[in-house]
Amino acid sequence: MAKRASLSISEPNEKWIQEQINSKEFSSRSEVLNDLIRRAREIEAIRSRLKASELSALEHGWVAKSAEELLDGFKEKARRDGYL
């Protein structure tokens, strides 16, 4: 069951919400806000799974390099491949 709520929204956010409605992507403020919350929840779930994966990799010793070493390696490969 849907719950009603009263919200205070800043002027820039209200403008953005109205632009979403005007674009016909959404038909109401409720649809825009529910979509934003749904996306935030998806992102939260993805982050949680990524953190768990990272911890598992570290616990199993699958990653012996630091984040900086990995990033340097990715950058070097991108340079060799002509992407940087």
ZADO-1210 file (C-alpha; in nm, 4 decimals, padded with zeros to 6 digits):
<atoms>
<atom x="00.0000" y="00.0000" z="00.0000" code="MET" pos="1"/>
<atom x="00.1326" y="00.3428" z="-00.0922" code="ALA" pos="2"/>
<atom x="00.2007" y="00.5891" z="00.1877" code="LYS" pos="3"/>
<atom x="00.1533" y="00.9626" z="00.1513" code="ARG" pos="4"/>
<atom x="00.4322" y="01.1940" z="00.2659" code="ALA" pos="5"/>
<atom x="00.4892" y="01.5642" z="00.2769" code="SER" pos="6"/>
<atom x="00.8336" y="01.6670" z="00.1504" code="LEU" pos="7"/>
<atom x="01.0253" y="01.9902" z="00.1272" code="SER" pos="8"/>
<atom x="01.2182" y="02.0046" z="-00.1992" code="ILE" pos="9"/>
<atom x="01.4828" y="02.2602" z="-00.2860" code="SER" pos="10"/>
<atom x="01.4192" y="02.4891" z="-00.5827" code="GLU" pos="11"/>
<atom x="01.6825" y="02.3266" z="-00.8102" code="PRO" pos="12"/>
<atom x="01.5469" y="01.9790" z="-00.7302" code="ASN" pos="13"/>
<atom x="01.1884" y="02.0896" z="-00.7875" code="GLU" pos="14"/>
<atom x="01.2912" y="02.2357" z="-01.1231" code="LYS" pos="15"/>
<atom x="01.4611" y="01.9080" z="-01.2201" code="TRP" pos="16"/>
<atom x="01.1567" y="01.7044" z="-01.1143" code="ILE" pos="17"/>
<atom x="00.9294" y="01.9293" z="-01.3182" code="GLN" pos="18"/>
<atom x="01.1599" y="01.8890" z="-01.6209" code="GLU" pos="19"/>
<atom x="01.1224" y="01.5108" z="-01.5892" code="GLN" pos="20"/>
<atom x="00.7444" y="01.5455" z="-01.5860" code="ILE" pos="21"/>
<atom x="00.7493" y="01.7915" z="-01.8784" code="ASN" pos="22"/>
<atom x="00.9589" y="01.5478" z="-02.0814" code="SER" pos="23"/>
<atom x="00.6684" y="01.3001" z="-02.0515" code="LYS" pos="24"/>
<atom x="00.9034" y="01.0385" z="-01.9008" code="GLU" pos="25"/>
<atom x="00.6994" y="01.0583" z="-01.5802" code="PHE" pos="26"/>
<atom x="00.3458" y="01.1748" z="-01.5197" code="SER" pos="27"/>
<atom x="00.3800" y="01.2889" z="-01.1571" code="SER" pos="28"/>
<atom x="00.6208" y="01.3898" z="-00.8831" code="ARG" pos="29"/>
<atom x="00.5461" y="01.0611" z="-00.7083" code="SER" pos="30"/>
<atom x="00.6637" y="00.8635" z="-01.0106" code="GLU" pos="31"/>
<atom x="00.9876" y="01.0651" z="-01.0278" code="VAL" pos="32"/>
<atom x="01.0605" y="01.0251" z="-00.6568" code="LEU" pos="33"/>
<atom x="00.9733" y="00.6550" z="-00.6508" code="ASN" pos="34"/>
<atom x="01.2025" y="00.5979" z="-00.9504" code="ASP" pos="35"/>
<atom x="01.4873" y="00.7837" z="-00.7757" code="LEU" pos="36"/>
<atom x="01.4398" y="00.5784" z="-00.4593" code="ILE" pos="37"/>
<atom x="01.4251" y="00.2537" z="-00.6573" code="ARG" pos="38"/>
<atom x="01.7509" y="00.3447" z="-00.8349" code="ARG" pos="39"/>
<atom x="01.9180" y="00.4402" z="-00.5062" code="ALA" pos="40"/>
<atom x="01.8169" y="00.1046" z="-00.3593" code="ARG" pos="41"/>
<atom x="01.9599" y="-00.0781" z="-00.6638" code="GLU" pos="42"/>
<atom x="02.2867" y="00.1140" z="-00.6320" code="ILE" pos="43"/>
<atom x="02.3005" y="00.0325" z="-00.2602" code="GLU" pos="44"/>
<atom x="02.2536" y="-00.3394" z="-00.3350" code="ALA" pos="45"/>
<atom x="02.5232" y="-00.3326" z="-00.6053" code="ILE" pos="46"/>
<atom x="02.7668" y="-00.1553" z="-00.3724" code="ARG" pos="47"/>
<atom x="02.6983" y="-00.4098" z="-00.1010" code="SER" pos="48"/>
<atom x="02.7697" y="-00.6990" z="-00.3388" code="ARG" pos="49"/>
<atom x="03.0873" y="-00.5296" z="-00.4661" code="LEU" pos="50"/>
<atom x="03.2148" y="-00.4766" z="-00.1119" code="LYS" pos="51"/>
<atom x="03.1439" y="-00.8399" z="-00.0280" code="ALA" pos="52"/>
<atom x="03.3283" y="-00.9516" z="-00.3426" code="SER" pos="53"/>
<atom x="03.6264" y="-00.7318" z="-00.2632" code="GLU" pos="54"/>
<atom x="03.6463" y="-00.8649" z="00.0921" code="LEU" pos="55"/>
<atom x="03.6171" y="-01.2223" z="-00.0310" code="SER" pos="56"/>
<atom x="03.8962" y="-01.1690" z="-00.2842" code="ALA" pos="57"/>
<atom x="04.1196" y="-01.0217" z="-00.0142" code="LEU" pos="58"/>
<atom x="04.0372" y="-01.2963" z="00.2351" code="GLU" pos="59"/>
<atom x="04.1209" y="-01.5660" z="-00.0198" code="HIS" pos="60"/>
<atom x="04.4420" y="-01.3907" z="-00.1239" code="GLY" pos="61"/>
<atom x="04.3269" y="-01.3544" z="-00.4840" code="TRP" pos="62"/>
<atom x="04.4508" y="-00.9961" z="-00.5006" code="VAL" pos="63"/>
<atom x="04.8104" y="-00.9366" z="-00.4013" code="ALA" pos="64"/>
<atom x="04.8416" y="-00.5855" z="-00.5470" code="LYS" pos="65"/>
<atom x="04.7258" y="-00.2611" z="-00.3909" code="SER" pos="66"/>
<atom x="04.4530" y="-00.0529" z="-00.5515" code="ALA" pos="67"/>
<atom x="04.7189" y="00.1920" z="-00.6696" code="GLU" pos="68"/>
<atom x="04.9232" y="-00.0850" z="-00.8314" code="GLU" pos="69"/>
<atom x="04.6162" y="-00.2198" z="-01.0075" code="LEU" pos="70"/>
<atom x="04.5187" y="00.1271" z="-01.1312" code="LEU" pos="71"/>
<atom x="04.8721" y="00.1903" z="-01.2586" code="ASP" pos="72"/>
<atom x="04.8574" y="-00.1395" z="-01.4472" code="GLY" pos="73"/>
<atom x="04.5208" y="-00.0532" z="-01.6025" code="PHE" pos="74"/>
<atom x="04.6498" y="00.2883" z="-01.7078" code="LYS" pos="75"/>
<atom x="04.9632" y="00.1380" z="-01.8614" code="GLU" pos="76"/>
<atom x="04.7563" y="-00.1132" z="-02.0590" code="LYS" pos="77"/>
<atom x="04.5235" y="00.1664" z="-02.1760" code="ALA" pos="78"/>
<atom x="04.8263" y="00.3673" z="-02.2924" code="ARG" pos="79"/>
<atom x="04.9663" y="00.0661" z="-02.4815" code="ARG" pos="80"/>
<atom x="04.6272" y="00.0065" z="-02.6410" code="ASP" pos="81"/>
<atom x="04.5975" y="00.3734" z="-02.7423" code="GLY" pos="82"/>
<atom x="04.3106" y="00.4654" z="-02.5116" code="TYR" pos="83"/>
<atom x="04.5114" y="00.7206" z="-02.3103" code="LEU" pos="84"/>
</atoms>
